[in-house]
């Protein structure tokens, strides 16, 4: 097993991990109410998915 010859600095360690960051979720506009929602998911504002109502109005 490889053993490091000398200690890595904090900066070198952080530069290596620089691209591991959280991405913003993808959002699309609902075709019915124009609210932002996740793609391929029920709209939580109006309760519709693929043109038909899935959630009742009082739940949504």
N, CA, C and O atoms as CSV, one atom per row, in Angstrom:
chain,resi,resn,atom,element,x,y,z
A,1,UNK,N,N,0.842,-1.179,0.000
A,1,UNK,CA,C,0.000,0.000,0.000
A,1,UNK,C,C,0.882,1.234,0.000
A,1,UNK,O,O,1.879,1.296,0.719
A,2,UNK,N,N,0.511,2.216,-0.810
A,2,UNK,CA,C,1.324,3.419,-0.931
A,2,UNK,C,C,1.221,4.307,0.296
A,2,UNK,O,O,0.143,4.486,0.864
A,3,UNK,N,N,2.347,4.856,0.689
A,3,UNK,CA,C,2.402,5.762,1.825
A,3,UNK,C,C,2.921,7.104,1.319
A,3,UNK,O,O,3.929,7.139,0.613
A,4,UNK,N,N,2.255,8.217,1.662
A,4,UNK,CA,C,2.733,9.512,1.185
A,4,UNK,C,C,4.103,9.860,1.772
A,4,UNK,O,O,4.360,9.641,2.956
A,5,UNK,N,N,4.969,10.404,0.924
A,5,UNK,CA,C,6.330,10.748,1.352
A,5,UNK,C,C,6.325,11.966,2.257
A,5,UNK,O,O,7.099,12.048,3.211
A,6,UNK,N,N,5.446,12.911,1.949
A,6,UNK,CA,C,5.342,14.102,2.797
A,6,UNK,C,C,3.872,14.492,2.909
A,6,UNK,O,O,3.039,14.063,2.111
A,7,UNK,N,N,3.575,15.297,3.891
A,7,UNK,CA,C,2.206,15.693,4.175
A,7,UNK,C,C,1.664,16.621,3.094
A,7,UNK,O,O,2.375,17.504,2.614
A,8,UNK,N,N,0.410,16.419,2.715
A,8,UNK,CA,C,-0.253,17.317,1.766
A,8,UNK,C,C,-0.787,18.512,2.524
A,8,UNK,O,O,-1.341,18.372,3.614
A,9,UNK,N,N,-0.620,19.685,1.946
A,9,UNK,CA,C,-1.099,20.902,2.599
A,9,UNK,C,C,-2.624,20.985,2.508
A,9,UNK,O,O,-3.253,20.275,1.723
A,10,UNK,N,N,-3.202,21.860,3.322
A,10,UNK,CA,C,-4.656,22.050,3.304
A,10,UNK,C,C,-5.105,22.566,1.942
A,10,UNK,O,O,-6.144,22.154,1.425
A,11,UNK,N,N,-4.315,23.472,1.363
A,11,UNK,CA,C,-4.682,24.045,0.074
A,11,UNK,C,C,-4.684,22.978,-1.021
A,11,UNK,O,O,-5.602,22.948,-1.840
A,12,UNK,N,N,-3.697,22.121,-1.052
A,12,UNK,CA,C,-3.629,21.082,-2.076
A,12,UNK,C,C,-4.799,20.106,-1.923
A,12,UNK,O,O,-5.377,19.664,-2.916
A,13,UNK,N,N,-5.143,19.774,-0.688
A,13,UNK,CA,C,-6.268,18.880,-0.432
A,13,UNK,C,C,-7.577,19.527,-0.882
A,13,UNK,O,O,-8.422,18.865,-1.485
A,14,UNK,N,N,-7.746,20.799,-0.596
A,14,UNK,CA,C,-8.986,21.497,-0.954
A,14,UNK,C,C,-9.082,21.731,-2.457
A,14,UNK,O,O,-10.180,21.703,-3.012
A,15,UNK,N,N,-7.958,21.960,-3.122
A,15,UNK,CA,C,-7.981,22.107,-4.578
A,15,UNK,C,C,-8.405,20.816,-5.250
A,15,UNK,O,O,-9.095,20.845,-6.269
A,16,UNK,N,N,-8.009,19.701,-4.701
A,16,UNK,CA,C,-8.376,18.416,-5.257
A,16,UNK,C,C,-9.879,18.164,-5.110
A,16,UNK,O,O,-10.484,17.504,-5.954
A,17,UNK,N,N,-10.462,18.675,-4.069
A,17,UNK,CA,C,-11.890,18.444,-3.798
A,17,UNK,C,C,-12.770,19.593,-4.262
A,17,UNK,O,O,-13.946,19.652,-3.900
A,18,UNK,N,N,-12.228,20.500,-5.048
A,18,UNK,CA,C,-12.942,21.709,-5.420
A,18,UNK,C,C,-14.211,21.436,-6.239
A,18,UNK,O,O,-15.188,22.175,-6.119
A,19,UNK,N,N,-14.207,20.397,-7.059
A,19,UNK,CA,C,-15.346,20.156,-7.935
A,19,UNK,C,C,-16.439,19.319,-7.272
A,19,UNK,O,O,-17.436,19.014,-7.927
A,20,UNK,N,N,-16.296,18.937,-6.007
A,20,UNK,CA,C,-17.347,18.212,-5.286
A,20,UNK,C,C,-18.238,19.228,-4.595
A,20,UNK,O,O,-18.013,19.559,-3.431
A,21,UNK,N,N,-19.227,19.715,-5.283
A,21,UNK,CA,C,-20.137,20.672,-4.659
A,21,UNK,C,C,-21.569,20.359,-5.067
A,21,UNK,O,O,-21.809,19.700,-6.079
A,22,UNK,N,N,-22.494,20.827,-4.287
A,22,UNK,CA,C,-23.901,20.550,-4.543
A,22,UNK,C,C,-24.374,21.332,-5.764
A,22,UNK,O,O,-24.001,22.490,-5.950
A,23,UNK,N,N,-25.186,20.700,-6.582
A,23,UNK,CA,C,-25.750,21.344,-7.753
A,23,UNK,C,C,-27.179,21.768,-7.455
A,23,UNK,O,O,-27.882,21.113,-6.684
A,24,UNK,N,N,-27.602,22.861,-8.066
A,24,UNK,CA,C,-28.978,23.321,-7.905
A,24,UNK,C,C,-29.909,22.352,-8.627
A,24,UNK,O,O,-29.574,21.883,-9.715
A,25,UNK,N,N,-31.075,22.037,-8.046
A,25,UNK,CA,C,-31.978,21.096,-8.715
A,25,UNK,C,C,-32.538,21.700,-10.002
A,25,UNK,O,O,-32.744,22.910,-10.095
A,26,UNK,N,N,-32.781,20.842,-10.987
A,26,UNK,CA,C,-33.356,21.289,-12.253
A,26,UNK,C,C,-34.843,21.553,-12.049
A,26,UNK,O,O,-35.553,20.722,-11.484
A,27,UNK,N,N,-35.307,22.702,-12.505
A,27,UNK,CA,C,-36.706,23.068,-12.370
A,27,UNK,C,C,-37.265,23.436,-13.737
A,27,UNK,O,O,-36.577,24.045,-14.556
A,28,UNK,N,N,-38.521,23.060,-13.979
A,28,UNK,CA,C,-39.219,23.408,-15.210
A,28,UNK,C,C,-40.549,24.054,-14.831
A,28,UNK,O,O,-41.039,23.873,-13.716
A,29,UNK,N,N,-41.126,24.803,-15.759
A,29,UNK,CA,C,-42.415,25.452,-15.519
A,29,UNK,C,C,-43.545,24.455,-15.764
A,29,UNK,O,O,-43.528,23.718,-16.750
A,30,UNK,N,N,-44.504,24.438,-14.882
A,30,UNK,CA,C,-45.686,23.587,-15.046
A,30,UNK,C,C,-46.488,24.124,-16.237
A,30,UNK,O,O,-46.735,25.328,-16.305
A,31,UNK,N,N,-46.903,23.260,-17.182
A,31,UNK,CA,C,-47.646,23.764,-18.342
A,31,UNK,C,C,-49.038,24.287,-17.985
A,31,UNK,O,O,-49.625,25.048,-18.754
A,32,UNK,N,N,-49.563,23.897,-16.850
A,32,UNK,CA,C,-50.912,24.329,-16.465
A,32,UNK,C,C,-50.904,25.633,-15.672
A,32,UNK,O,O,-51.618,26.574,-16.018
A,33,UNK,N,N,-50.093,25.693,-14.603
A,33,UNK,CA,C,-50.137,26.874,-13.720
A,33,UNK,C,C,-48.857,27.707,-13.772
A,33,UNK,O,O,-48.776,28.747,-13.119
A,34,UNK,N,N,-47.860,27.270,-14.534
A,34,UNK,CA,C,-46.593,27.980,-14.728
A,34,UNK,C,C,-45.742,28.092,-13.461
A,34,UNK,O,O,-44.818,28.904,-13.415
A,35,UNK,N,N,-46.038,27.296,-12.440
A,35,UNK,CA,C,-45.206,27.274,-11.233
A,35,UNK,C,C,-43.991,26.387,-11.500
A,35,UNK,O,O,-44.065,25.459,-12.306
A,36,UNK,N,N,-42.887,26.666,-10.833
A,36,UNK,CA,C,-41.691,25.848,-11.003
A,36,UNK,C,C,-41.853,24.518,-10.282
A,36,UNK,O,O,-42.313,24.471,-9.141
A,37,UNK,N,N,-41.470,23.436,-10.957
A,37,UNK,CA,C,-41.562,22.100,-10.382
A,37,UNK,C,C,-40.407,21.274,-10.910
A,37,UNK,O,O,-39.762,21.665,-11.884
A,38,UNK,N,N,-40.132,20.133,-10.282
A,38,UNK,CA,C,-39.107,19.218,-10.775
A,38,UNK,C,C,-39.648,18.469,-11.982
A,38,UNK,O,O,-40.840,18.164,-12.023
A,39,UNK,N,N,-38.801,18.162,-12.974
A,39,UNK,CA,C,-39.298,17.440,-14.147
A,39,UNK,C,C,-39.737,16.022,-13.791
A,39,UNK,O,O,-39.174,15.400,-12.890
A,40,UNK,N,N,-40.732,15.519,-14.495
A,40,UNK,CA,C,-41.293,14.175,-14.303
A,40,UNK,C,C,-41.834,13.994,-12.889
A,40,UNK,O,O,-41.707,12.913,-12.315
A,41,UNK,N,N,-42.433,15.035,-12.323
A,41,UNK,CA,C,-43.003,14.970,-10.978
A,41,UNK,C,C,-44.334,15.712,-10.967
A,41,UNK,O,O,-44.590,16.553,-11.829
A,42,UNK,N,N,-45.175,15.401,-9.995
A,42,UNK,CA,C,-46.463,16.067,-9.835
A,42,UNK,C,C,-46.225,17.510,-9.432
A,42,UNK,O,O,-45.361,17.789,-8.600
A,43,UNK,N,N,-46.979,18.426,-10.010
A,43,UNK,CA,C,-46.905,19.831,-9.617
A,43,UNK,C,C,-47.560,19.970,-8.249
A,43,UNK,O,O,-48.728,19.618,-8.080
A,44,UNK,N,N,-46.826,20.476,-7.287
A,44,UNK,CA,C,-47.372,20.616,-5.936
A,44,UNK,C,C,-48.306,21.809,-5.816
A,44,UNK,O,O,-49.032,21.930,-4.830
A,45,UNK,N,N,-48.296,22.687,-6.807
A,45,UNK,CA,C,-49.163,23.863,-6.771
A,45,UNK,C,C,-50.584,23.516,-7.230
A,45,UNK,O,O,-51.556,23.861,-6.558
A,46,UNK,N,N,-50.702,22.831,-8.381
A,46,UNK,CA,C,-52.031,22.529,-8.918
A,46,UNK,C,C,-52.405,21.052,-8.827
A,46,UNK,O,O,-53.583,20.721,-8.962
A,47,UNK,N,N,-51.452,20.156,-8.606
A,47,UNK,CA,C,-51.744,18.741,-8.443
A,47,UNK,C,C,-51.867,17.960,-9.729
A,47,UNK,O,O,-52.368,16.836,-9.709
A,48,UNK,N,N,-51.424,18.518,-10.863
A,48,UNK,CA,C,-51.545,17.846,-12.154
A,48,UNK,C,C,-50.220,17.219,-12.561
A,48,UNK,O,O,-49.146,17.720,-12.227
A,49,UNK,N,N,-50.322,16.092,-13.304
A,49,UNK,CA,C,-49.154,15.426,-13.880
A,49,UNK,C,C,-49.562,14.844,-15.221
A,49,UNK,O,O,-50.504,14.054,-15.298
A,50,UNK,N,N,-48.867,15.224,-16.266
A,50,UNK,CA,C,-49.131,14.767,-17.639
A,50,UNK,C,C,-50.581,15.026,-18.055
A,50,UNK,O,O,-51.215,14.177,-18.680
A,51,UNK,N,N,-51.093,16.192,-17.707
A,51,UNK,CA,C,-52.419,16.608,-18.160
A,51,UNK,C,C,-53.590,16.071,-17.376
A,51,UNK,O,O,-54.733,16.367,-17.724
A,52,UNK,N,N,-53.361,15.298,-16.339
A,52,UNK,CA,C,-54.491,14.818,-15.536
A,52,UNK,C,C,-54.231,15.090,-14.060
A,52,UNK,O,O,-53.086,15.163,-13.612
A,53,UNK,N,N,-55.324,15.237,-13.318
A,53,UNK,CA,C,-55.209,15.573,-11.902
A,53,UNK,C,C,-54.856,14.328,-11.097
A,53,UNK,O,O,-55.524,13.299,-11.196
A,54,UNK,N,N,-53.803,14.436,-10.304
A,54,UNK,CA,C,-53.344,13.318,-9.497
A,54,UNK,C,C,-53.621,13.581,-8.023
A,54,UNK,O,O,-54.031,12.677,-7.296
A,55,UNK,N,N,-53.400,14.804,-7.583
A,55,UNK,CA,C,-53.664,15.198,-6.193
A,55,UNK,C,C,-54.946,16.018,-6.131
A,55,UNK,O,O,-55.256,16.770,-7.056
A,56,UNK,N,N,-55.687,15.871,-5.038
A,56,UNK,CA,C,-56.886,16.687,-4.850
A,56,UNK,C,C,-56.485,18.129,-4.591
A,56,UNK,O,O,-55.363,18.396,-4.162
A,57,UNK,N,N,-57.389,19.051,-4.848
A,57,UNK,CA,C,-57.070,20.480,-4.711
A,57,UNK,C,C,-56.699,20.856,-3.276
A,57,UNK,O,O,-55.808,21.681,-3.074
A,58,UNK,N,N,-57.363,20.266,-2.272
A,58,UNK,CA,C,-57.038,20.628,-0.885
A,58,UNK,C,C,-55.690,20.050,-0.437
A,58,UNK,O,O,-55.049,20.612,0.452
A,59,UNK,N,N,-55.247,18.925,-1.044
A,59,UNK,CA,C,-53.926,18.380,-0.723
A,59,UNK,C,C,-52.827,19.174,-1.386
A,59,UNK,O,O,-51.767,19.372,-0.791
A,60,UNK,N,N,-53.049,19.635,-2.604
A,60,UNK,CA,C,-52.019,20.332,-3.384
A,60,UNK,C,C,-51.705,21.692,-2.862
A,60,UNK,O,O,-50.858,22.388,-3.421
